[in-house]
Amino acid sequence: MFLPAACLLVFVMSAKAFSPVLGKVGSRALSMAVSEGGEIPNVVFKARVRDESIGGSNPFTWKDVSSADLFKGKRSVVFALPGAFTPTCSSTHLPGYETNYDLIKSLGVDEIYCLSVNDAFVMRQWGIHQGLEKEDKDASNPLNPGNFKKVKLVPDGAALFTRGMGMSCIWDTERGFGERSWRYSCVINDMKLEKIFVEGGAVVQNSGPDPFEVSDADTMVKYLQSKK
């Protein structure tokens, strides 16, 4: 059967909108969580780092930092949360890992990262507001200088890593957030998912509750101690 060009165009555009490969909407809706032992997504984070050659009071520039830059050849702890400046994230989740930073590193971990679907500007201001010690000189971590000395804040502003992990959720009717990360913590060992703790056991779209029971620092410490 012959289809007019206009109809064919509508058909192709509709197919792309729902395709898990081609369509962003489809990939969000159909993305599967990475299983333990599986490869994590290698995406690019749009970071802001200090560059003193710029001069002035705000000498920052853009830097592309990939998952591989952060996790290749290293054992890292990542905890992800719904949003900077939100109550549980600010009062308990981030402070717990910051307080236990040295202990966690002593248990065979190279670095600790906090990830949220927020841009680099928001993440930096949140870290400052939380009282994290700024790192303005040392460039040994790809996110520095310009991030922080202990827990490093990762801006997953476009939700690329979050979608790739299968942890994307929508909180539009509940909180007006739109797309964010479900709360979880994990251990990444050389780009592979060693262990993951997902709140409630699975992502829930437009969840009323925001559970916080297994992604905390104490649970992570107990797991790491069990592997020593």
N, C-alpha and C positions, 0 to 999 in steps of 0.2 A: 504494500500500500504506500502511495506517495504522500509525504507530509509536506505542507508548505514550509518555507524557510522559517517563518516566524514561529510556527508550532515547534519545529525542531529545536530552535534556539531555546524556547521555554523548557522543553524536555531536558536538554543538556544542562541548563542552569539548575533545574530542579534536582537532577541526579547528583550534581556536584554538591548541592546544599546538604544532601543526606548521606553522601559517601564518607565512610570512615577513613578513607585514604586522602581524598581530594578536598573534602569540605571541612572547614574548621568546626562548624556546628556539629557535624557528624562525629568528628574525632573526639570532641568533648563528651558527647553523649555516650559513645561506645568504647571509650578508652578503658583498658583493663589494668588493674593494679599490677605492678611489678611483683613477682613472687620472690621469696627468699632464694638466693642463689642466682637470680637473674641479673641481667645487665641494666644499669640505670640509664636514663636518657642523657645523651650528651648534647646539651643545648648551650646557648650563649646568654649570659647574664649581662645586662647593661649597667656597669658599675661606674661610680665616680671616684677618682683617686686624686690625691694632691699632686700638683706639679708646680714647684716653687718658681720655675722659669716664667710662669704666667704673670707672677707678681700680683700686687693688690691684696685686698683683705679676704678674697675668696678664690684662692688659686687651685681650682679643681678642673679636671677635664674628664671626658668620657673614656672608658676602657672596656673592651669586650673581654669578658672572663668566661671561659667554658667550664662545663662540668669536669672535663678531663684536667683542666688547669688546677682545679681544687682537689679532685679525688683520685686521679691516676697515681698508682704506686703508694697510696696512703690509706690508713684506716681512720675514718672520720665519723663523728657523730653529727647527725643533722636532726633538728627538731623543727617542725613546721607548724604554723599557727594561722588562724583566720585573719589577723590584722594587727598592724602596729597601732599603739595607743588604745587598744581595746582592753577591757578590765582584766580578765584572767591572764591574758598574754603578758600584761604589764605588771600585775601584782604577784604572779606566781611562776608562770612558765619560764620566761626569760630570766628572772632573778634566780630561780633554782639552778639553772645551768651555769650562770655567771658565778654563783657562790661555790659550786662544785667543780669549777673549771679545772683547777689543778689536780683534784682527786681523780676526775675522769681521765685526764691526760696521763696520770700515773698508771692507769689500768690498760695501757697499750693502745692509746688513741693519739693520733697526731694532731687533730684539730677539731674544734666544735663550731658548728654553724647553725644560725637561726634563719629560717627561710620563711618569707611571706610574700603574698601577691600584692606587693606595694613597690613603688618606684624607689630609686636610689636616694632621692631627696628626702622622702618620707622616712625611709629606714634610718638614715643618718640622724635626722632630727629626733626620732624616737630613741635611738641609742643615747644621744646626748641627754635627752629628757630623763632617761632611765639611770643616768649617772655612770654609764660605761666609760672606762678610761680610753680616751682617744689615742690612736697611733698615727702620729704625724711625720715620722721619719723612716721607720723600718719598712722595707719593701719586700721582705722575705715571703710574705703571703701575697698571692695575686690580687687580693682586694685592698691591700695597703700600699703606700700610706694613704690615710684618709678614712679608714674604717676604725676598728677598735683593737685593743691589745689582747683581750681574752676572747669571749664569744664574738665571732664575726657575723655581721648581719648581711644576708644575701637577698638582693632585690630581684624577685621573680615577677617583675612588673607585668609581663605579657603572659604569665602563667604557663610558660612553655615546659618548665621542669615539672610543675604541678600536674599538668595534663599528662605528661609522659609517665609520671609515676602512677597515674590512675587515681589521683587524689583531688581532682577538681570538683568543687561543689558550688551550687548557686544558693545564695541567701537573699534573694531579691524581696520576696514578700515578707520574710521574717525580720530582716535587719536592713534591707536596702543596700546590701553589700555588692550584689552582682556576683561575679565569679571570684572565688577565693580558694584557699587550700583548706582541706579538712585537717583537723589536728592529729598529728602523728609524730613519732620519733623513730629514728632508724640508725643502724650502723652500716656504713658503706666501706667496703674493703676492696680497694683497687678496682673501682667502677662496678663492683658487684654488690648486691644487696645481701648483707650478712644476716641482719635481723631487723624486723620492723614491728613497732607497736602502734596499732591503729585504734584510735578511740572508738569505742562501741563495736569494734570488730569490722566495721565497713563504713564507707562514705554514705551519708544520708543527705539527700537534696532538700534544701529548705527546712533543715532540722530545727525544731523548737529548742531543745536542749543543746548546749555546747559542752559535751562531756569532757572531763579532764581527770582521768583515772590511771592511765597506763603510759602516757607519753612524758611524764614528769622526770625530773633528774634522778630522784631516788630509785625509780624503777630501772632506769638506765644503769645506774651504779651497780645495782644488784645483779643485773645481767652481765655486765663486764667483769664483775668479781667472780661470777660463776665460770667464766671462761679463762681465768688466770691459771 
